[in-house]
Amino acid sequence: MCGIAGIVDYRNNLGSLEQNLQAMLKSIHHRGPDADGIWIDEQSRVGLGHKRLSIIDLSEEGAQPMHSSNQRYVITYNGEVYNFKEIAKELSSEHSVTFRGHSDTEIILEAIANWGIDKAIAKFNGMFAFAIWDKQDKQLILARDRLGKKPLYYALINGSFVFASELKELKSIRALPLSINPGSVALYFSYGNIPGKHSIYKDVFKLEPGTLLKLNLNQPEDINYSISTYWSVAEKAAENIAHEFTGDLNSATDHLQDLLKDSIKHRMLSDVPLGAFLSGGIDSSLVTAIMQEVSDKPVQTFSIGFHEKKYNEAHFAKEIATHLGTNHTELYVTPEQAMQVIPKLPFLYDEPFSDSSQIPTYLVSEMARDQVTVVLSGDGGDELFCGYDRYTDTVALWNIINKVPDNLKHTVASLLKLFKPLNIGKLHTLTTLLEKCRSVDDVYRHIQTDQRAFQAVNNATSIPPISLTNSTFGHEISDPYNRLMLHDQRGYLVDDILVKVDRASMGVSLESRVPLLDYRLVEFAWSIPMSMKIHDGKEKYILRNLLSRYVPTEMFDRPKKGFAVPVGEWIKSPLRDWAENLLDRSKMNQQGILNTEYIHRIWEQHKSNQVDHRFFMWKVLMFQAWLEENELKH
């Protein structure tokens, strides 16, 4: 796990390549505190940088940027390719390749040198973001893993191309003009993150999961790049749904167990201490149970609790840890500890991000880092195995709406509005959905999008909403639950869950690995019939079945709570002064980005306990905190 940086500046607009790369790497010291390296080709005006967190091959043989044995390619790489040993054997057999060290970086590099990028990347099983410079063809290739576990930003501004693991690296280049993208502000207030390829800055983008970017410098006066997809979750979903698993529940569970055990074994390969996040939920309990099964010593496990009873699940985690025999550590979070984390969030996340579970995720990462350098987590289970209540709620709403003929939907909605005393809550939602939604996808987008975004952001009415699902899934995916899971695997999982865990863990130089998102397991999950995901009203049925082989059912058979945080209560009391300072009217008016009066109306309602606006207000506060940290023009 590391951080990468790179510059292609053939017009010499940005100044010294070395100084800029050094500044970029300094800004992400937390991602790689063990070592750093820079490689520069002054003639081509290309430079690569790397910050190293040593996990596999701690020697100098694993240092980066690294050259291929034929000296044609140079790589800077962040992540882990877990099947590198199998790939090494194949390279040795096919091409008689010998290796000077035992890092996965070297195997990746030699695979590309011998097979080419397309054949090589199809073999890589892991989480990664890397850049390869081809000296012969004068081509830069950027790549991101299939599910988007590792971040990679890029920009082509004024003829200079830059890329980085984090946005703060781009900000460290003083000659690179950055300004806020108003459309991204509206997106943030719609989703709580900045989704898809977009970033908070104009002309700065994320490389999307499963894609390659190729930039050619054969004609430097006309710099250009192209992006291609080498793996698509939508395509894999359609393929595997069409070839549905035909065995019974036990045989499906057996196969899932084999896949997950193999995934976990690969992710336990490390030259440094390793542990697991354990929340007490189904997913993390299952990962921990299998880790303990294949480990020859007690696994180190870590969990977070809250003194507020309705948010606390730490006692469940402790019970499961005791049953499995892990070496368990827990921390109960106080508002004071949260307050110590909050000032770090704008720096860690680089752009506005409002999933409040970022706080306990950072704290559990910080606690784990005292004992280990690598952790495994249970992220991905909800998106793969239909674990969210909102799926069932959305399908239920769509079934009601779909019974009303399209030509009568507006009429029915108008009649419902006549019942003004009842025009609240679910009835109000129903009238809106009748007017606006013509598919289950529309219903889900509407429910998951904060409709106050265009009231909260000044001049946002001129900015068209940007859909996360412009490319159609195709009619072959007809089951509504499958369509909703696909929305989340392309959107929420990538833009929220994986961002949250990556920035929080890397903020304390901790590598987090996600065995449920092994692409082989993702593809198999799409082949499992829906009856094995939802059964008798219980979600993640097949995961429950598998976990029951390790843990008594009564230890995990309870309603899903999630990693919720009591920020609604905190900002009204112990964090009130911090919130009020960020919401200062004169400050907000001077910034000119948000609708001050509208925001304050919402804030007053929340403070006075009229309406619970905790999610919206946290969104506002995280934006204001980010704005204060960055002080950029818009």
PEMO-V760496 format. One record per residue. PSI is psi in radians with two decimals (none if undefined). Layout:
psi = [PSI,PSI]
This chain:
psi = [2.29,-2.94,2.52,2.80,2.66,2.66,2.35,1.86,1.10,-0.38,-0.03,0.77,-0.42,-0.06,-2.69,2.13,-0.76,-0.81,-0.71,-0.74,-0.69,-0.73,-0.71,-0.81,-0.65,-0.61,-0.32,0.65,-0.60,-0.49,-0.39,1.34,-0.14,-0.56,2.90,2.83,2.66,2.42,2.37,2.38,1.69,-0.57,-0.76,-0.14,0.83,2.36,2.45,2.50,2.75,2.34,2.30,2.23,1.86,2.12,-0.86,2.34,1.46,-0.05,3.08,-0.34,-0.28,0.08,2.64,2.86,2.53,2.45,2.54,2.82,-0.48,0.04,0.14,-0.63,2.56,2.37,2.51,2.28,2.39,2.21,-2.79,2.29,1.90,-0.43,0.52,-0.52,-0.71,-0.70,-0.69,-0.75,-0.71,-0.72,-0.72,-0.68,-0.79,-0.69,0.15,0.64,2.35,2.63,2.42,-0.41,-2.81,0.61,2.64,-0.42,-0.83,-0.69,-0.74,-0.83,-0.81,-0.55,-0.77,-0.70,-0.60,-0.57,-0.29,2.77,-0.70,-0.81,-0.67,-0.83,-0.45,-0.38,-0.29,2.18,1.86,-2.79,2.24,2.70,2.14,2.85,2.36,2.23,2.16,1.85,-0.62,-0.89,-0.03,0.97,2.34,2.28,2.20,2.49,2.54,2.54,2.92,-0.70,-0.09,0.64,-0.58,2.42,2.65,2.02,2.66,2.78,2.49,1.77,2.15,0.67,0.02,2.33,2.25,2.65,2.76,2.76,-0.56,2.67,-0.50,-0.43,-0.71,-0.65,-0.47,-0.24,1.80,-0.54,-0.05,1.97,2.16,2.38,2.72,2.40,1.94,-0.61,-0.61,-0.54,-0.76,-0.69,-0.77,-0.79,-0.28,-0.71,-0.26,-0.02,3.09,1.84,2.94,-2.44,-0.12,2.76,3.06,-0.32,2.56,2.41,0.27,2.26,2.80,2.42,2.21,2.75,2.54,0.42,2.78,2.43,2.25,2.16,2.19,2.38,0.34,-0.54,1.41,-0.35,-0.26,1.15,2.34,2.82,2.77,2.66,2.31,2.73,2.24,-0.22,2.28,2.17,-0.57,-0.76,-0.73,-0.61,-0.85,-0.76,-0.81,-0.51,-0.67,-0.39,1.09,2.47,2.28,-0.07,3.14,-3.12,-0.75,-0.67,-0.63,-0.71,-0.68,-0.81,-0.73,-0.74,-0.76,-0.80,-0.78,-0.66,-0.74,-0.72,-0.78,-0.72,-0.78,-0.67,-0.11,-0.02,2.05,2.55,0.16,2.89,2.58,2.58,-2.78,2.53,2.29,1.89,-0.33,-0.10,3.10,-0.82,-0.91,-0.55,-0.68,-0.79,-0.77,-0.71,-0.76,-0.63,-0.79,-0.60,-0.69,-0.05,2.59,0.15,2.87,2.32,2.45,2.12,2.66,2.37,2.80,2.44,2.95,2.53,-0.43,1.98,-0.68,-0.23,-0.13,2.27,0.17,-0.58,-0.53,-0.76,-0.73,-0.67,-0.74,-0.68,-0.72,-0.76,-0.73,-0.31,0.55,2.89,1.72,2.41,2.37,2.73,2.24,2.13,2.34,2.81,-0.58,-0.72,-0.66,-0.73,-0.56,-0.48,-0.67,-0.75,-0.36,-0.33,-0.78,-0.60,-0.78,-0.70,-0.21,-0.56,2.82,2.36,2.19,0.37,1.87,-0.26,-0.01,-0.50,-1.01,-0.51,-0.71,-0.77,-0.68,-0.56,-0.75,-0.73,-0.76,-0.63,-0.37,-0.41,-0.47,2.93,-0.31,2.41,2.65,2.49,2.92,0.33,2.56,-0.34,-0.68,-0.72,-0.47,-0.54,0.46,0.96,-0.05,2.39,-0.51,-0.40,-0.86,-0.73,-0.76,-0.79,-0.66,-0.76,-0.76,-0.67,-0.61,-0.87,-0.68,-0.33,-0.30,2.14,2.54,-0.69,-0.11,-0.08,-0.80,-0.65,-0.80,-0.71,-0.73,-0.68,-0.70,-0.57,-0.33,-0.40,1.14,-0.71,-0.42,-0.01,1.01,2.87,-2.23,-0.58,-0.72,-0.74,-0.76,-0.76,-0.71,-0.77,-0.64,-0.66,-0.58,-0.34,2.31,0.17,2.89,-0.49,-0.76,-0.76,-0.80,-0.78,-0.72,-0.76,-0.66,-0.16,2.30,1.96,-0.11,-0.03,-0.74,-0.18,-0.53,-0.52,2.20,2.40,0.32,-0.25,-0.37,-0.06,2.06,2.47,2.44,2.03,2.50,-0.14,0.78,-0.68,2.24,2.68,-0.38,2.64,-0.20,-0.34,1.60,-0.49,2.19,-0.63,-0.72,-0.70,-0.67,-0.69,-0.65,-0.68,-0.83,-0.61,-0.50,-0.42,-1.43,-0.74,-0.82,-0.82,-0.34,-1.20,-0.92,-0.58,-0.81,-0.86,-0.71,-0.87,-0.65,-0.79,-0.79,-0.34,-0.36,0.35,0.79,2.28,2.25,2.23,2.56,1.50,-0.48,-0.28,0.37,2.23,-0.50,-0.67,-0.67,-0.80,-0.70,-0.69,-0.62,-0.37,-0.21,2.27,2.66,-0.48,-0.33,-0.07,-0.72,2.15,2.21,0.69,0.04,2.25,2.87,0.77,-0.76,-0.59,-0.68,-0.74,-0.72,-0.75,-0.55,-0.25,-0.25,-0.54,2.38,2.41,-0.66,-0.28,-0.34,-0.07,1.45,2.86,2.53,2.34,-0.58,3.09,0.94,2.67,2.40,0.88,-0.49,-0.76,-0.70,-0.76,-0.27,-0.31,-1.54,-0.45,0.29,-0.79,-0.73,-0.77,-0.81,-0.64,-0.74,-0.47,0.22,2.20,-0.79,-0.68,-0.80,-0.70,-0.67,-0.67,-0.71,0.19,-0.74,2.72,1.70,-0.82,-0.72,-0.80,-0.75,-0.54,-0.78,-0.75,-0.73,-0.69,-0.68,-0.81,-0.65,0.13,0.38,-0.79,2.45,1.78,0.57,-0.70,-0.77,-0.75,-0.61,-0.62,-0.80,-0.81,-0.68,-0.60,-0.80,-0.68,-0.71,-0.73,-0.74,-0.70,-0.58,-0.54,0.94,2.72,2.82,none]
